Amino acid sequence: MLALGGAGLAALGEREQTRQQREREAELRFRGEAIAAALGRYAQATPLGHLPLPQTLDELLADRRFPKPQRHLRQLYADPFTGTPDWEPVMGQAAVVADESTSAPANDPTVVTGTGIVGVRSRSTRPLLATAGGRSTARDWVFNATAAPAAAPSEPAE
């Protein structure tokens, strides 16, 4: 009787651990996508002459490129696997647009490029239950900035 009770408690404990892991993974997805969307809003709101990529995640909380700071994210969410807002930034490059009439190619020496944050990922190497998309650990899940869809070219009238 004691052995059956112990086995039942062990199974219940494993099921609870799995439930908590699924909850952490869902929260990682929600928080990572929220930060990625904020990175996209930051880029869309970029005034002429400024880099469309933040240098720190704190710039999403108070974008000081404007007279009145804008908020692209309410708070810097904690990573559900580490418990702190210590997201690892994924860096990338972007061009600084001087004015709207600039149509110079990217290899033009007058076009200035800069480096900034294009996405985030967890610092945790904890294995995931949902390994879809080739992600086996929380760190493998990269949340890149979501860009506004480009306008489709209009078809010429015949």
C-alpha positions as CSV (number, residue, x, y, z in Angstrom):
1,M,0.0,0.0,0.0
2,L,2.8,2.4,0.9
3,A,4.6,1.7,-2.4
4,L,1.5,2.4,-4.4
5,G,1.0,5.7,-2.5
6,G,4.6,6.7,-3.2
7,A,4.3,5.8,-6.9
8,G,1.1,7.9,-7.1
9,L,2.7,10.9,-5.5
10,A,5.8,10.6,-7.8
11,A,3.5,10.6,-10.9
12,L,1.6,13.5,-9.5
13,G,4.8,15.4,-9.0
14,E,6.0,14.7,-12.5
15,R,2.7,15.9,-13.9
16,E,2.9,19.1,-11.9
17,Q,6.5,19.7,-13.1
18,T,5.4,19.3,-16.7
19,R,2.4,21.7,-16.2
20,Q,4.8,24.3,-14.7
21,Q,7.2,23.9,-17.6
22,R,4.5,24.3,-20.2
23,E,3.3,27.4,-18.3
24,R,6.9,28.8,-18.4
25,E,7.2,28.1,-22.1
26,A,3.9,29.9,-22.9
27,E,5.0,32.8,-20.8
28,L,8.4,32.9,-22.6
29,R,6.6,33.1,-25.9
30,F,4.2,35.8,-24.7
31,R,6.9,38.0,-23.2
32,G,9.4,37.5,-26.0
33,E,6.8,38.3,-28.7
34,A,5.8,41.4,-26.7
35,I,9.4,42.7,-26.7
36,A,9.8,41.8,-30.4
37,A,6.6,43.8,-31.2
38,A,8.0,46.8,-29.1
39,L,11.2,46.6,-31.1
40,G,9.1,46.8,-34.3
41,R,7.2,49.8,-33.0
42,Y,10.4,51.5,-32.1
43,A,11.7,51.0,-35.6
44,Q,8.5,52.3,-37.2
45,A,8.4,55.4,-35.0
46,T,12.0,56.3,-35.9
47,P,12.4,60.0,-36.8
48,L,14.6,60.9,-39.8
49,G,18.3,60.9,-39.0
50,H,18.1,58.4,-36.1
51,L,19.0,54.7,-35.9
52,P,15.8,52.5,-36.0
53,L,17.4,50.1,-33.5
54,P,17.6,50.7,-29.7
55,Q,21.0,50.2,-28.0
56,T,19.4,48.9,-24.8
57,L,16.0,47.4,-24.0
58,D,15.4,50.3,-21.6
59,E,15.0,52.6,-24.7
60,L,11.7,50.7,-25.3
61,L,10.4,51.9,-22.0
62,A,11.3,55.6,-22.6
63,D,12.2,56.5,-26.2
64,R,13.9,59.8,-25.8
65,R,14.3,60.5,-29.5
66,F,11.2,62.8,-29.2
67,P,10.5,65.9,-27.2
68,K,8.0,63.9,-25.1
69,P,9.4,60.3,-24.5
70,Q,7.3,57.5,-26.1
71,R,6.7,54.1,-24.5
72,H,6.9,51.1,-26.8
73,L,6.7,48.7,-23.9
74,R,5.0,49.1,-20.5
75,Q,7.6,47.2,-18.6
76,L,10.7,45.1,-19.2
77,Y,9.3,41.6,-18.6
78,A,11.3,39.1,-16.6
79,D,12.5,36.0,-18.4
80,P,10.2,33.2,-17.0
81,F,13.2,30.8,-16.9
82,T,15.6,33.0,-15.1
83,G,13.2,35.1,-13.1
84,T,14.9,38.4,-14.0
85,P,14.7,40.8,-17.0
86,D,18.1,39.6,-18.2
87,W,17.2,38.9,-21.8
88,E,20.2,38.4,-24.2
89,P,20.0,41.0,-26.9
90,V,20.3,39.8,-30.5
91,M,22.3,42.5,-32.4
92,G,21.9,43.6,-36.0
93,Q,22.5,46.4,-38.4
94,A,20.3,49.1,-40.0
95,A,20.7,52.2,-42.1
96,V,20.1,55.7,-40.8
97,V,17.8,57.6,-43.2
98,A,18.8,61.2,-43.5
99,D,15.7,62.3,-45.3
100,E,12.8,60.8,-47.2
101,S,14.3,61.7,-50.6
102,T,17.4,59.5,-50.0
103,S,17.3,56.6,-52.3
104,A,21.0,55.7,-52.3
105,P,21.9,52.0,-52.4
106,A,23.1,50.4,-49.3
107,N,26.7,50.2,-50.6
108,D,26.8,54.0,-51.1
109,P,29.5,55.5,-48.7
110,T,27.1,58.3,-47.8
111,V,24.6,55.9,-46.2
112,V,25.4,55.4,-42.5
113,T,24.7,52.1,-40.8
114,G,24.5,51.4,-37.2
115,T,24.2,48.4,-34.9
116,G,21.4,47.9,-32.4
117,I,19.0,45.3,-30.9
118,V,16.9,43.4,-33.4
119,G,15.6,40.7,-31.1
120,V,16.0,39.0,-27.8
121,R,16.4,35.5,-26.4
122,S,16.5,33.8,-23.0
123,R,19.8,33.2,-21.3
124,S,18.5,29.9,-19.9
125,T,19.8,26.6,-21.4
126,R,16.9,24.7,-19.8
127,P,15.4,22.1,-22.2
128,L,12.0,22.8,-23.7
129,L,9.1,20.4,-23.9
130,A,7.9,21.9,-27.2
131,T,10.8,21.5,-29.5
132,A,9.1,22.5,-32.7
133,G,11.1,24.5,-35.1
134,G,14.4,23.0,-34.0
135,R,14.4,24.7,-30.6
136,S,15.7,22.4,-27.9
137,T,16.5,24.9,-25.2
138,A,14.9,28.2,-24.1
139,R,18.0,30.0,-25.4
140,D,17.4,28.7,-28.9
141,W,14.1,30.6,-29.1
142,V,14.9,33.9,-30.7
143,F,12.3,36.7,-30.8
144,N,13.1,39.1,-33.7
145,A,11.5,42.5,-34.2
146,T,8.2,42.3,-36.1
147,A,8.3,44.7,-39.0
148,A,5.3,46.2,-40.7
149,P,4.3,44.3,-43.8
150,A,5.6,46.0,-47.0
151,A,2.9,47.4,-49.3
152,A,2.4,45.2,-52.3
153,P,3.1,46.8,-55.6
154,S,-0.1,47.7,-57.5
155,E,-0.8,45.9,-60.7
156,P,-0.8,48.1,-63.8
157,A,-4.2,48.7,-65.3
158,E,-4.7,47.1,-68.8
